[in-house]
């Protein structure tokens, strides 16, 4: 579950990892957009914008910053 | 969230990545009109592949960090393997740069900044972290950063960062 939350966080530039409840909602909304004929990529984006209040609040552009932060946390585990 | 719902979420996320890659391929076929567009297409595809490897790598790290019980050998080697995958993709990009298969604008604006960070920050820190974790958890791990394993990355760094 942490994996999915993390992927969504990076992909949609969220400040925090989304809750299970929010992820569930996102899946349902995305699937409903897809079934109405919207492409998967667009459907996911639209659903994310509606469900996650911190959508695109942060840009994880610098891969190095994310990697270094995670390496630091892994070291301290 | 139950197992089935989680699978659905994973399938959706994989579809994006695959969908993006597939669209790059079809675009390449359609748009192979001139040399420059081919180089740009190649650059875009390499970036997409790197993003995928980046996601895999950060997911493995995140899994290790968030694990509720003690991380085991598998978790450690998952980080090692996925990290190697990310840096291998950087090598592929550098090979492509050195053999003239990426347009100049993309080299300068997209790839070189990442390679600069890899050489100066992430690659040394990656090996340092693995060694520290291995020592802490009594894991036999002999990996060290050897320049020979990252020849093309070093060449690109020398050419575009050091001499720039």
gemmi code that builds the backbone of each chain (N, CA, C; Angstrom):
import gemmi

chains = {
    "A": [
        ("UNK", (0.834, -1.216, 0.000), (0.000, 0.000, 0.000), (0.866, 1.261, 0.000)),
        ("UNK", (1.953, 1.211, 0.801), (2.865, 2.356, 0.856), (3.432, 2.649, -0.528)),
        ("UNK", (3.649, 1.583, -1.299), (4.172, 1.698, -2.659), (3.277, 2.530, -3.553)),
        ("UNK", (1.979, 2.200, -3.527), (0.997, 2.897, -4.361), (0.914, 4.360, -3.922)),
        ("UNK", (0.842, 4.587, -2.622), (0.745, 5.951, -2.096), (1.960, 6.767, -2.526)),
        ("UNK", (3.131, 6.120, -2.460), (4.363, 6.810, -2.825), (4.368, 7.169, -4.320)),
        ("UNK", (3.972, 6.210, -5.168), (3.936, 6.468, -6.618), (3.006, 7.626, -6.945)),
        ("UNK", (1.846, 7.647, -6.290), (0.877, 8.722, -6.542), (1.439, 10.066, -6.075)),
        ("UNK", (2.136, 10.025, -4.938), (2.712, 11.250, -4.375), (3.702, 11.882, -5.367)),
        ("UNK", (4.587, 11.046, -5.918), (5.584, 11.548, -6.869), (4.904, 11.979, -8.170)),
        ("UNK", (4.013, 11.116, -8.676), (3.413, 11.376, -9.989), (2.595, 12.659, -9.999)),
        ("UNK", (1.823, 12.889, -8.925), (0.936, 14.050, -8.931), (1.433, 15.190, -8.045)),
        ("UNK", (2.712, 15.130, -7.661), (3.305, 16.237, -6.917), (2.582, 16.568, -5.627)),
        ("UNK", (2.205, 15.534, -4.860), (1.484, 15.766, -3.604), (2.463, 16.034, -2.464)),
        ("UNK", (2.054, 16.839, -1.519), (2.923, 17.136, -0.380), (3.020, 15.938, 0.551)),
        ("UNK", (1.863, 15.256, 0.743), (1.824, 14.110, 1.660), (1.384, 12.852, 0.918)),
        ("UNK", (1.707, 11.703, 1.506), (1.229, 10.449, 0.916), (-0.280, 10.365, 1.138)),
        ("UNK", (-1.051, 10.053, 0.073), (-2.505, 9.993, 0.233), (-2.946, 8.826, 1.112)),
        ("UNK", (-4.098, 8.989, 1.804), (-4.612, 7.931, 2.668), (-5.225, 6.820, 1.817)),
        ("UNK", (-5.440, 5.675, 2.450), (-6.058, 4.535, 1.750), (-7.416, 4.922, 1.179)),
        ("UNK", (-8.139, 5.675, 1.996), (-9.481, 6.105, 1.604), (-9.441, 6.927, 0.311)),
        ("UNK", (-8.496, 7.866, 0.269), (-8.341, 8.743, -0.897), (-7.897, 7.932, -2.114)),
        ("UNK", (-7.008, 6.963, -1.900), (-6.518, 6.146, -3.017), (-7.678, 5.349, -3.615)),
        ("UNK", (-8.516, 4.818, -2.713), (-9.687, 4.058, -3.144), (-10.595, 4.918, -4.022)),
        ("UNK", (-10.835, 6.124, -3.550), (-11.659, 7.068, -4.310), (-11.034, 7.374, -5.673)),
        ("UNK", (-9.708, 7.563, -5.655), (-8.988, 7.890, -6.886), (-9.126, 6.748, -7.910)),
        ("UNK", (-8.985, 5.503, -7.415), (-9.112, 4.349, -8.309), (-10.508, 4.324, -8.940)),
        ("UNK", (-11.526, 4.508, -8.101), (-12.907, 4.450, -8.609), (-13.169, 5.543, -9.638)),
        ("UNK", (-12.731, 6.746, -9.317), (-12.963, 7.885, -10.208), (-12.203, 7.704, -11.522)),
        ("UNK", (-10.945, 7.260, -11.422), (-10.134, 7.063, -12.622), (-10.789, 6.020, -13.526)),
        ("UNK", (-11.234, 4.918, -12.917), (-11.868, 3.859, -13.718), (-13.152, 4.358, -14.367)),
        ("UNK", (-13.867, 5.216, -13.640), (-15.119, 5.690, -14.223), (-14.844, 6.642, -15.396)),
        ("UNK", (-13.778, 7.460, -15.293), (-13.398, 8.317, -16.432), (-12.971, 7.471, -17.624)),
        ("UNK", (-12.180, 6.416, -17.334), (-11.690, 5.552, -18.415), (-12.880, 4.911, -19.136)),
        ("UNK", (-13.862, 4.445, -18.337), (-15.004, 3.768, -18.981), (-15.858, 4.762, -19.774)),
        ("UNK", (-15.714, 6.062, -19.479), (-16.460, 7.029, -20.292), (-15.657, 7.460, -21.522)),
        ("UNK", (-14.501, 6.819, -21.737), (-13.774, 7.035, -22.981), (-12.543, 7.934, -22.876)),
        ("UNK", (-12.230, 8.396, -21.665), (-11.049, 9.243, -21.478), (-9.804, 8.345, -21.406)),
        ("UNK", (-8.661, 8.820, -21.926), (-7.442, 8.003, -21.885), (-6.993, 7.821, -20.425)),
        ("UNK", (-6.254, 6.729, -20.172), (-5.855, 6.394, -18.800), (-5.075, 7.533, -18.146)),
        ("UNK", (-4.118, 8.079, -18.883), (-3.285, 9.148, -18.339), (-4.135, 10.357, -17.925)),
        ("UNK", (-5.028, 10.760, -18.838), (-5.876, 11.924, -18.573), (-6.860, 11.644, -17.434)),
        ("UNK", (-7.412, 10.435, -17.434), (-8.380, 10.041, -16.402), (-7.735, 10.109, -15.016)),
        ("UNK", (-6.511, 9.577, -14.910), (-5.800, 9.579, -13.630), (-5.540, 10.994, -13.146)),
        ("UNK", (-5.135, 11.876, -14.073), (-4.847, 13.263, -13.749), (-6.088, 14.007, -13.270)),
        ("UNK", (-7.207, 13.812, -14.012), (-8.463, 14.498, -13.653), (-8.926, 14.067, -12.266)),
        ("UNK", (-8.885, 12.739, -12.046), (-9.320, 12.198, -10.754), (-8.428, 12.722, -9.625)),
        ("UNK", (-7.113, 12.766, -9.871), (-6.172, 13.229, -8.849), (-6.450, 14.685, -8.478)),
        ("UNK", (-6.704, 15.489, -9.499), (-6.967, 16.918, -9.283), (-8.209, 17.114, -8.401)),
        ("UNK", (-9.201, 16.238, -8.615), (-10.449, 16.379, -7.856), (-10.325, 15.840, -6.423)),
        ("UNK", (-9.515, 14.794, -6.255), (-9.496, 14.108, -4.967), (-8.395, 14.576, -4.018)),
        ("UNK", (-7.198, 14.854, -4.582), (-6.103, 15.228, -3.686), (-6.029, 16.755, -3.556)),
        ("UNK", (-6.245, 17.287, -2.345), (-6.230, 18.746, -2.173), (-4.847, 19.358, -2.436)),
        ("UNK", (-3.784, 18.526, -2.256), (-2.430, 19.053, -2.468), (-1.873, 18.679, -3.846)),
        ("UNK", (-2.792, 18.494, -4.825), (-2.400, 18.147, -6.195), (-1.434, 19.193, -6.770)),
        ("UNK", (-0.322, 18.732, -7.308), (0.698, 19.584, -7.948), (1.193, 20.707, -7.042)),
        ("UNK", (1.231, 20.477, -5.753), (1.719, 21.504, -4.836), (3.245, 21.530, -4.826)),
        ("UNK", (3.830, 20.409, -5.213), (5.289, 20.347, -5.177), (5.768, 19.651, -6.444)),
        ("UNK", (6.899, 20.089, -6.956), (7.400, 19.448, -8.176), (8.620, 18.623, -7.819)),
        ("UNK", (8.485, 17.301, -8.020), (9.613, 16.428, -7.715), (10.506, 16.352, -8.950)),
        ("UNK", (10.973, 17.538, -9.382), (11.721, 17.590, -10.639), (13.133, 17.063, -10.444)),
        ("UNK", (13.752, 17.451, -9.325), (15.119, 17.028, -9.124), (15.116, 15.627, -8.519)),
        ("UNK", (15.402, 14.646, -9.353), (15.407, 13.263, -8.871), (16.408, 13.106, -7.739)),
        ("UNK", (17.529, 13.836, -7.861), (18.597, 13.681, -6.863), (18.105, 14.028, -5.458)),
        ("UNK", (17.305, 15.084, -5.345), (16.831, 15.495, -4.016), (15.996, 14.399, -3.367)),
        ("UNK", (15.109, 13.810, -4.160), (14.261, 12.733, -3.637), (15.113, 11.527, -3.241)),
        ("UNK", (16.045, 11.148, -4.115), (16.887, 9.975, -3.840), (17.712, 10.198, -2.566)),
        ("UNK", (18.325, 11.383, -2.466), (19.162, 11.663, -1.291), (18.343, 11.646, -0.005)),
        ("UNK", (17.144, 12.227, -0.068), (16.290, 12.258, 1.128), (15.930, 10.838, 1.560)),
        ("UNK", (15.561, 9.991, 0.585), (15.180, 8.615, 0.908), (16.382, 7.791, 1.392)),
        ("UNK", (17.548, 8.002, 0.768), (18.754, 7.279, 1.214), (19.053, 7.637, 2.674)),
        ("UNK", (18.907, 8.913, 2.998), (19.144, 9.380, 4.359), (18.207, 8.700, 5.342)),
        ("UNK", (16.934, 8.607, 4.966), (15.958, 7.967, 5.856), (16.227, 6.463, 5.994)),
        ("UNK", (16.639, 5.829, 4.890), (16.921, 4.385, 4.923), (18.107, 4.114, 5.841)),
        ("UNK", (19.079, 4.984, 5.797), (20.274, 4.845, 6.631), (19.907, 4.869, 8.128)),
        ("UNK", (18.956, 5.728, 8.456), (18.576, 5.894, 9.867), (17.551, 4.890, 10.357)),
        ("UNK", (17.146, 4.004, 9.484), (16.123, 3.028, 9.878), (16.669, 1.971, 10.795)),
    ],
    "B": [
        ("UNK", (-8.374, -0.579, 2.452), (-8.272, -0.973, 1.034), (-7.930, -2.465, 0.942)),
        ("UNK", (-8.732, -3.252, 0.199), (-8.434, -4.678, 0.129), (-7.445, -4.985, -0.995)),
        ("UNK", (-7.086, -6.277, -1.078), (-6.039, -6.687, -2.016), (-6.444, -6.396, -3.465)),
        ("UNK", (-7.729, -6.648, -3.739), (-8.202, -6.459, -5.117), (-8.131, -4.986, -5.527)),
        ("UNK", (-8.529, -4.120, -4.590), (-8.498, -2.685, -4.885), (-7.063, -2.204, -5.072)),
        ("UNK", (-6.149, -2.772, -4.264), (-4.757, -2.383, -4.375), (-4.203, -2.808, -5.738)),
        ("UNK", (-4.588, -4.026, -6.188), (-4.145, -4.517, -7.495), (-4.633, -3.584, -8.596)),
        ("UNK", (-5.892, -3.120, -8.443), (-6.453, -2.224, -9.458), (-5.646, -0.924, -9.530)),
        ("UNK", (-5.231, -0.444, -8.349), (-4.423, 0.782, -8.312), (-3.083, 0.552, -8.998)),
        ("UNK", (-2.477, -0.613, -8.720), (-1.169, -0.910, -9.315), (-1.296, -1.028, -10.831)),
        ("UNK", (-2.359, -1.701, -11.287), (-2.572, -1.867, -12.736), (-2.721, -0.497, -13.403)),
        ("UNK", (-3.486, 0.390, -12.767), (-3.677, 1.735, -13.357), (-2.355, 2.474, -13.495)),
        ("UNK", (-1.544, 2.407, -12.437), (-0.270, 3.129, -12.479), (0.651, 2.546, -13.549)),
        ("UNK", (0.685, 1.190, -13.650), (1.530, 0.572, -14.691), (1.036, 0.950, -16.073)),
        ("UNK", (-0.293, 1.046, -16.237), (-0.851, 1.393, -17.545), (-0.337, 2.756, -18.001)),
        ("UNK", (-0.223, 3.707, -17.064), (0.270, 5.032, -17.443), (1.659, 4.933, -18.036)),
        ("UNK", (2.500, 4.200, -17.303), (3.897, 4.143, -17.730), (3.988, 3.450, -19.082)),
        ("UNK", (3.293, 2.284, -19.206), (3.296, 1.562, -20.480), (2.694, 2.413, -21.583)),
        ("UNK", (1.571, 3.042, -21.280), (0.875, 3.860, -22.266), (1.776, 4.953, -22.775)),
        ("UNK", (2.533, 5.541, -21.858), (3.440, 6.608, -22.250), (4.535, 6.064, -23.168)),
        ("UNK", (5.091, 4.930, -22.795), (6.164, 4.344, -23.610), (5.641, 3.958, -24.987)),
        ("UNK", (4.468, 3.337, -25.013), (3.897, 2.907, -26.290), (3.660, 4.121, -27.180)),
        ("UNK", (3.156, 5.226, -26.574), (2.884, 6.404, -27.379), (4.183, 6.967, -27.949)),
        ("UNK", (5.289, 6.837, -27.181), (6.565, 7.317, -27.711), (6.958, 6.481, -28.929)),
        ("UNK", (6.735, 5.190, -28.861), (7.101, 4.323, -29.980), (6.289, 4.654, -31.221)),
        ("UNK", (4.966, 4.777, -31.034), (4.144, 5.050, -32.213), (4.501, 6.412, -32.790)),
        ("UNK", (4.791, 7.373, -31.915), (5.175, 8.684, -32.417), (6.457, 8.593, -33.223)),
        ("UNK", (7.380, 7.752, -32.747), (8.644, 7.619, -33.456), (8.404, 7.127, -34.875)),
        ("UNK", (7.511, 6.164, -35.012), (7.232, 5.624, -36.349), (6.618, 6.694, -37.245)),
        ("UNK", (5.638, 7.404, -36.671), (4.918, 8.413, -37.469), (5.801, 9.597, -37.807)),
        ("UNK", (6.620, 9.962, -36.852), (7.298, 11.246, -37.004), (8.765, 11.146, -37.439)),
        ("UNK", (9.112, 9.990, -37.939), (10.503, 9.872, -38.398), (10.678, 10.598, -39.722)),
        ("UNK", (10.402, 11.864, -39.735), (10.485, 12.617, -40.985), (11.867, 13.183, -41.157)),
        ("UNK", (12.441, 13.634, -40.098), (13.787, 14.181, -40.244), (14.670, 13.766, -39.079)),
        ("UNK", (15.920, 13.997, -39.260), (16.931, 13.563, -38.313), (16.711, 14.120, -36.911)),
        ("UNK", (16.410, 15.422, -36.828), (16.260, 16.058, -35.530), (15.115, 15.475, -34.719)),
        ("UNK", (13.991, 15.241, -35.385), (12.850, 14.704, -34.630), (13.157, 13.296, -34.133)),
        ("UNK", (13.965, 12.561, -34.889), (14.339, 11.217, -34.427), (15.194, 11.307, -33.163)),
        ("UNK", (16.107, 12.273, -33.167), (16.963, 12.448, -31.989), (16.144, 12.867, -30.773)),
        ("UNK", (15.167, 13.723, -31.014), (14.330, 14.187, -29.898), (13.465, 13.056, -29.355)),
        ("UNK", (12.955, 12.252, -30.273), (12.157, 11.093, -29.856), (12.985, 10.164, -28.979)),
        ("UNK", (14.207, 9.933, -29.405), (15.094, 9.054, -28.648), (15.323, 9.608, -27.244)),
        ("UNK", (15.524, 10.901, -27.201), (15.742, 11.555, -25.903), (14.525, 11.397, -24.998)),
        ("UNK", (13.331, 11.605, -25.567), (12.097, 11.483, -24.773), (11.924, 10.072, -24.232)),
        ("UNK", (12.232, 9.104, -25.070), (12.062, 7.715, -24.646), (13.036, 7.370, -23.512)),
        ("UNK", (14.251, 7.821, -23.666), (15.245, 7.557, -22.615), (14.836, 8.217, -21.298)),
        ("UNK", (14.262, 9.414, -21.392), (13.793, 10.105, -20.184), (12.655, 9.334, -19.533)),
        ("UNK", (11.730, 8.840, -20.352), (10.600, 8.075, -19.812), (11.095, 6.805, -19.130)),
        ("UNK", (12.065, 6.140, -19.765), (12.628, 4.919, -19.170), (13.312, 5.243, -17.837)),
        ("UNK", (13.994, 6.374, -17.806), (14.677, 6.762, -16.571), (13.657, 7.069, -15.472)),
        ("UNK", (12.561, 7.727, -15.850), (11.516, 8.024, -14.864), (10.939, 6.751, -14.265)),
        ("UNK", (10.792, 5.747, -15.104), (10.281, 4.453, -14.640), (11.262, 3.844, -13.622)),
        ("UNK", (12.552, 3.884, -13.977), (13.579, 3.328, -13.072), (13.666, 4.131, -11.776)),
        ("UNK", (13.457, 5.430, -11.904), (13.460, 6.305, -10.730), (12.319, 5.921, -9.784)),
        ("UNK", (11.149, 5.674, -10.361), (9.989, 5.255, -9.558), (10.276, 3.925, -8.858)),
        ("UNK", (10.863, 2.970, -9.605), (11.179, 1.656, -9.020), (12.154, 1.807, -7.849)),
        ("UNK", (13.164, 2.624, -8.066), (14.220, 2.828, -7.073), (13.641, 3.475, -5.806)),
        ("UNK", (12.884, 4.571, -6.001), (12.354, 5.270, -4.828), (11.290, 4.418, -4.124)),
        ("UNK", (10.578, 3.581, -4.873), (9.597, 2.688, -4.242), (10.285, 1.671, -3.335)),
        ("UNK", (11.421, 1.133, -3.823), (12.159, 0.147, -3.016), (12.668, 0.800, -1.726)),
        ("UNK", (13.167, 2.025, -1.858), (13.654, 2.747, -0.673), (12.507, 3.029, 0.286)),
        ("UNK", (11.393, 3.461, -0.295), (10.237, 3.798, 0.514), (9.712, 2.570, 1.269)),
        ("UNK", (9.732, 1.435, 0.594), (9.267, 0.189, 1.203), (10.145, -0.159, 2.409)),
        ("UNK", (11.434, 0.016, 2.225), (12.384, -0.273, 3.294), (12.156, 0.646, 4.494)),
        ("UNK", (11.946, 1.936, 4.194), (11.766, 2.936, 5.256), (10.471, 2.694, 6.034)),
        ("UNK", (9.395, 2.374, 5.272), (8.065, 2.284, 5.891), (7.747, 0.929, 6.511)),
        ("UNK", (8.594, -0.072, 6.285), (8.272, -1.423, 6.714), (7.993, -1.483, 8.221)),
        ("UNK", (6.868, -2.133, 8.583), (6.500, -2.120, 9.998), (7.382, -3.063, 10.821)),
        ("UNK", (7.703, -4.240, 10.247), (8.646, -5.105, 10.975), (10.068, -4.853, 10.446)),
        ("UNK", (11.045, -5.565, 11.000), (12.435, -5.341, 10.640), (12.697, -5.649, 9.163)),
        ("UNK", (13.374, -4.765, 8.426), (13.702, -5.062, 7.035), (14.631, -6.280, 6.953)),
        ("UNK", (14.484, -7.091, 5.918), (15.329, -8.282, 5.794), (16.279, -8.156, 4.597)),
        ("UNK", (16.956, -9.260, 4.318), (17.939, -9.286, 3.237), (17.303, -8.924, 1.891)),
        ("UNK", (16.102, -9.439, 1.656), (15.405, -9.152, 0.398), (15.179, -7.658, 0.219)),
        ("UNK", (14.790, -6.991, 1.308), (14.542, -5.546, 1.237), (15.829, -4.795, 0.888)),
        ("UNK", (16.911, -5.251, 1.511), (18.208, -4.618, 1.248), (18.603, -4.794, -0.216)),
        ("UNK", (18.506, -6.030, -0.709), (18.941, -6.274, -2.085), (17.963, -5.702, -3.114)),
        ("UNK", (16.738, -5.463, -2.704), (15.788, -4.785, -3.584), (16.276, -3.348, -3.843)),
        ("UNK", (16.741, -2.693, -2.782), (17.289, -1.331, -2.950), (18.532, -1.385, -3.841)),
        ("UNK", (19.412, -2.358, -3.562), (20.651, -2.467, -4.338), (20.340, -2.679, -5.826)),
        ("UNK", (19.402, -3.613, -6.117), (19.086, -3.942, -7.513), (18.387, -2.789, -8.224)),
        ("UNK", (17.391, -2.206, -7.564), (16.636, -1.126, -8.214), (17.516, 0.119, -8.385)),
        ("UNK", (18.419, 0.335, -7.429), (19.355, 1.453, -7.556), (20.275, 1.234, -8.746)),
        ("UNK", (20.795, 0.005, -8.862), (21.651, -0.328, -10.008), (20.882, -0.105, -11.311)),
        ("UNK", (19.605, -0.460, -11.306), (18.760, -0.288, -12.501), (18.665, 1.177, -12.906)),
        ("UNK", (18.521, 2.032, -11.913), (18.439, 3.481, -12.182), (19.759, 3.981, -12.776)),
        ("UNK", (20.875, 3.590, -12.143), (22.161, 4.077, -12.634), (22.533, 3.435, -13.979)),
        ("UNK", (22.075, 2.217, -14.221), (22.297, 1.591, -15.536), (21.586, 2.367, -16.633)),
        ("UNK", (20.376, 2.837, -16.310), (19.645, 3.626, -17.294), (20.391, 4.935, -17.583)),
        ("UNK", (21.032, 5.500, -16.561), (21.861, 6.697, -16.771), (23.019, 6.379, -17.711)),
        ("UNK", (23.572, 5.155, -17.566), (24.665, 4.745, -18.460), (24.171, 4.669, -19.897)),
        ("UNK", (22.970, 4.114, -20.086), (22.401, 3.991, -21.434), (22.224, 5.377, -22.055)),
        ("UNK", (21.738, 6.321, -21.251), (21.563, 7.693, -21.736), (22.916, 8.280, -22.150)),
        ("UNK", (23.929, 8.044, -21.318), (25.256, 8.580, -21.636), (25.839, 7.936, -22.893)),
        ("UNK", (25.635, 6.631, -23.060), (26.081, 5.971, -24.290), (25.433, 6.633, -25.491)),
        ("UNK", (24.142, 6.916, -25.356), (23.396, 7.526, -26.448), (23.905, 8.940, -26.737)),
        ("UNK", (24.226, 9.688, -25.701), (24.777, 11.040, -25.881), (26.110, 10.948, -26.623)),
        ("UNK", (26.972, 10.029, -26.153), (28.313, 9.929, -26.722), (28.300, 9.438, -28.164)),
        ("UNK", (27.274, 8.639, -28.526), (27.240, 8.164, -29.917), (26.406, 9.084, -30.812)),
        ("UNK", (26.052, 10.267, -30.292), (25.379, 11.271, -31.127), (23.926, 10.979, -31.434)),
        ("UNK", (23.259, 10.269, -30.560), (21.866, 9.918, -30.834), (20.835, 10.746, -30.060)),
        ("UNK", (21.285, 11.822, -29.421), (20.361, 12.707, -28.704), (20.630, 14.141, -29.175)),
        ("UNK", (19.553, 14.919, -29.351), (19.736, 16.305, -29.819), (20.408, 17.160, -28.750)),
        ("UNK", (21.096, 18.212, -29.239), (21.932, 19.026, -28.339), (21.136, 19.714, -27.234)),
        ("UNK", (19.936, 20.210, -27.566), (19.136, 20.919, -26.561), (18.758, 19.987, -25.422)),
        ("UNK", (18.334, 18.775, -25.752), (17.956, 17.825, -24.701), (19.160, 17.422, -23.854)),
        ("UNK", (20.319, 17.285, -24.502), (21.526, 16.920, -23.732), (21.762, 17.980, -22.675)),
        ("UNK", (21.740, 19.244, -23.124), (22.079, 20.357, -22.233), (21.012, 20.574, -21.157)),
        ("UNK", (19.749, 20.578, -21.561), (18.700, 20.969, -20.608), (18.118, 19.817, -19.794)),
        ("UNK", (18.122, 18.619, -20.351), (17.461, 17.506, -19.668), (18.447, 16.520, -19.047)),
        ("UNK", (19.398, 16.075, -19.840), (20.217, 14.945, -19.373), (21.427, 15.356, -18.531)),
        ("UNK", (22.141, 16.392, -18.959), (23.360, 16.776, -18.231), (23.077, 17.163, -16.766)),
        ("UNK", (21.985, 17.918, -16.477), (21.733, 18.223, -15.061), (21.570, 16.961, -14.207)),
        ("UNK", (20.928, 15.940, -14.752), (20.754, 14.687, -14.001), (22.104, 13.981, -13.829)),
        ("UNK", (22.891, 13.918, -14.899), (24.193, 13.243, -14.833), (25.122, 13.956, -13.848)),
        ("UNK", (25.027, 15.280, -13.829), (25.837, 16.059, -12.885), (25.493, 15.646, -11.444)),
        ("UNK", (24.192, 15.552, -11.151), (23.754, 15.132, -9.808), (24.178, 13.700, -9.503)),
        ("UNK", (24.118, 12.841, -10.518), (24.492, 11.437, -10.319), (25.956, 11.351, -9.893)),
        ("UNK", (26.829, 12.042, -10.616), (28.262, 11.963, -10.314), (28.590, 12.642, -8.983)),
        ("UNK", (27.996, 13.823, -8.785), (28.387, 14.586, -7.591), (27.678, 14.112, -6.323)),
        ("UNK", (26.442, 13.636, -6.466), (25.676, 13.326, -5.247), (25.177, 11.883, -5.146)),
        ("UNK", (24.249, 11.492, -6.044), (23.493, 10.259, -5.786), (24.308, 8.971, -5.865)),
        ("UNK", (25.208, 8.876, -6.859), (25.966, 7.625, -7.012), (26.880, 7.371, -5.801)),
        ("UNK", (27.702, 8.348, -5.381), (28.521, 8.090, -4.182), (27.673, 7.819, -2.935)),
        ("UNK", (26.577, 8.560, -2.778), (25.731, 8.401, -1.588), (25.048, 7.034, -1.589)),
        ("UNK", (24.689, 6.550, -2.781), (24.045, 5.244, -2.920), (24.954, 4.143, -2.352)),
        ("UNK", (26.215, 4.119, -2.769), (27.128, 3.076, -2.298), (27.444, 3.241, -0.806)),
        ("UNK", (27.598, 4.497, -0.398), (27.881, 4.779, 1.006), (26.730, 4.251, 1.879)),
        ("UNK", (25.497, 4.533, 1.449), (24.323, 4.110, 2.218), (24.236, 2.585, 2.284)),
        ("UNK", (24.436, 1.916, 1.130), (24.366, 0.451, 1.132), (25.402, -0.141, 2.086)),
        ("UNK", (26.608, 0.417, 2.057), (27.659, -0.096, 2.948), (27.281, 0.106, 4.416)),
        ("UNK", (26.742, 1.268, 4.714), (26.358, 1.555, 6.109), (25.245, 0.634, 6.596)),
        ("UNK", (24.229, 0.443, 5.725), (23.117, -0.443, 6.112), (23.634, -1.873, 6.290)),
        ("UNK", (24.495, -2.313, 5.357), (25.026, -3.682, 5.411), (25.783, -3.912, 6.717)),
        ("UNK", (26.570, -2.918, 7.071), (27.360, -3.034, 8.299), (26.444, -3.101, 9.533)),
        ("UNK", (25.448, -2.231, 9.523), (24.521, -2.148, 10.651), (23.730, -3.445, 10.831)),
        ("UNK", (23.390, -4.083, 9.710), (22.527, -5.274, 9.770), (23.291, -6.582, 9.553)),
        ("UNK", (24.607, -6.492, 9.598), (25.457, -7.675, 9.398), (25.170, -8.402, 8.094)),
        ("UNK", (25.093, -7.638, 7.042), (24.859, -8.233, 5.720), (26.188, -8.220, 4.963)),
        ("UNK", (26.473, -9.355, 4.329), (27.704, -9.432, 3.543), (27.492, -8.686, 2.231)),
        ("UNK", (28.141, -7.555, 2.075), (27.968, -6.765, 0.857), (29.301, -6.128, 0.491)),
        ("UNK", (29.763, -6.420, -0.727), (31.095, -5.957, -1.106), (31.054, -4.861, -2.172)),
        ("UNK", (29.858, -4.358, -2.456), (29.745, -3.354, -3.519), (30.473, -2.063, -3.191)),
        ("UNK", (31.289, -1.604, -4.148), (31.922, -0.285, -3.996), (31.787, 0.461, -5.328)),
        ("UNK", (31.926, 1.765, -5.239), (31.819, 2.576, -6.454), (33.111, 2.463, -7.252)),
        ("UNK", (33.000, 1.821, -8.415), (34.184, 1.700, -9.273), (33.937, 2.508, -10.536)),
        ("UNK", (34.861, 3.419, -10.811), (34.712, 4.289, -11.980), (34.583, 3.493, -13.278)),
        ("UNK", (35.284, 2.359, -13.345), (35.262, 1.534, -14.561), (33.856, 1.056, -14.910)),
        ("UNK", (33.018, 0.874, -13.869), (31.654, 0.404, -14.124), (30.755, 1.516, -14.664)),
        ("UNK", (31.241, 2.740, -14.558), (30.409, 3.875, -14.981), (31.164, 4.767, -15.961)),
        ("UNK", (31.884, 4.119, -16.892), (32.749, 4.823, -17.832), (32.033, 5.911, -18.618)),
        ("UNK", (30.889, 5.547, -19.216), (30.236, 6.531, -20.099), (29.681, 7.702, -19.293)),
        ("UNK", (29.241, 7.426, -18.046), (28.757, 8.514, -17.191), (29.913, 9.488, -16.900)),
        ("UNK", (31.088, 8.934, -16.584), (32.250, 9.777, -16.310), (32.651, 10.585, -17.543)),
        ("UNK", (32.571, 9.932, -18.732), (32.944, 10.646, -19.965), (32.019, 11.817, -20.236)),
        ("UNK", (30.710, 11.588, -20.064), (29.745, 12.674, -20.283), (29.980, 13.789, -19.272)),
        ("UNK", (30.265, 13.412, -18.031), (30.514, 14.409, -16.986), (31.745, 15.249, -17.345)),
        ("UNK", (32.827, 14.578, -17.773), (34.044, 15.310, -18.152), (33.780, 16.262, -19.310)),
        ("UNK", (33.032, 15.773, -20.289), (32.824, 16.555, -21.510), (31.867, 17.726, -21.299)),
        ("UNK", (30.759, 17.490, -20.570), (29.713, 18.518, -20.504), (29.662, 19.298, -19.193)),
        ("UNK", (30.260, 18.773, -18.128), (30.215, 19.509, -16.870), (31.585, 20.099, -16.547)),
        ("UNK", (32.598, 19.237, -16.528), (33.922, 19.703, -16.133), (34.509, 20.685, -17.142)),
        ("UNK", (34.313, 20.389, -18.423), (34.907, 21.265, -19.443), (33.965, 22.375, -19.896)),
        ("UNK", (32.780, 22.434, -19.306), (31.808, 23.436, -19.774), (32.139, 24.827, -19.225)),
    ],
}
model = gemmi.Model(1)
for chain_id, residues in chains.items():
    chain = gemmi.Chain(chain_id)
    for i, (resn, *xyz) in enumerate(residues, 1):
        res = gemmi.Residue()
        res.name, res.seqid = resn, gemmi.SeqId(i, " ")
        for name, pos in zip(("N", "CA", "C"), xyz):
            atom = gemmi.Atom()
            atom.name, atom.element = name, gemmi.Element(name[0])
            atom.pos, atom.b_iso = gemmi.Position(*pos), 0.0
            res.add_atom(atom)
        chain.add_residue(res)
    model.add_chain(chain)
structure = gemmi.Structure()
structure.add_model(model)
structure.setup_entities()
